[in-house]
Amino acid sequence: MISIPHKAKQFGVFIIKLLIVIGAFYFIYDKLTSDKSLNWEKFWELANEKFTSSVVFGLLLMSFANRFFEILKWKNLVSTIHTISVGEATKQVLGALAAGIFTPNGIGEYAGKALYFNKNQTKKVVFLNLICNGIQMILTIVFGTIGLFILGYWQWGFIIIGLSIFFFLFSILSKKITIKGYSIEKLMNKINEIPKHVHNRNNLLALCRYLTFSHQYYFLFLVFGVDLPYATMMATIAVVYFLASSLPSFQFLDFAVKGSVAVFFFGKLGVNDWIVVFVATLMWFLNVVLPVVMGCYYVLKYKPKWN
């Protein structure tokens, strides 16, 4: 086996980190400047009118809380391997977010987080990240299905429930079927190995995170002057997040996917398309762009584990 000199490894890692950071900033800039549906003159006029210092502070506080709950979730789950600080969890979550911006549905985050651990812990870290994201997806499905019923999309709601029951029964009947050494039974055993208190804390933090970003979405619509019943607004937001999360997407296209789904559902409620597009873009900027920018700092500071 050819041995690569340490200096060459360092240079290679530096180039990769630099490409990730440059690529992240390029995609962010490109999406903000090339989207023809965004009338920036109209946006800045409304922003100067509506976005007081207290509104901006509130939005930033909710963005901080949204990502902080995710950081606490990761810190909680990693405690099954070893204890890490909030600062270390922040570095791993934001660094992985920046590294995963180019990958479908943030798959790159799995590899990004694994890089902060020894190679013999890779499978465990990927599994914990699956648990971390899995509970968030389950909540999105549950609230999204409730939202479908509230909005009167009964058929869609029953289809989701029917599919959920089908997959649940299928998982029970096929739990012993093994594919390349993996089975549903083994997966369930692995999940049960995690202490109950870790699961409970993970579930609570995931719920807090969901309520935070969904109400941030609601708050933005209020800022833009949308006056609809609370239940209708929250149900529509839940449906938008559910359906948008079900579609294959890249982090840097997140606002476009959620925006297009949001335009369809909020359009039926009489909300102007440009308001929906701006709200979706602001949510993307506050909850993806800002954390990715901070994550780029951790990417540049990353020191690989060579063992």
Secondary structure by P-SEA (a helix, b strand, c coil): cccccaaaaaaaaaaaaaaaaaaaaaaaaaaaccccccaaaaaaaaaaacccaaaaaaaaaaaaaaaaaaaaaaaaaacccccccaaaaaaaaaaaaaaacccccccaaaaaaaaaccccaaaaaaaaaaaaaaaaaaaaaaaaaaaaaaacaaaaaaaaaaaaaaaaaaaaaacccccccccaaaaaaaaaaccaaaaaaaaaaaaaaaaaaaaaaaaaaaaacccccaaaaaaaaaaaaaaaaaccccccaaaaaaaaaaaaaaaaacccaaaaaaaaaaaaaaccaaaaaaaaaaaaacccccc
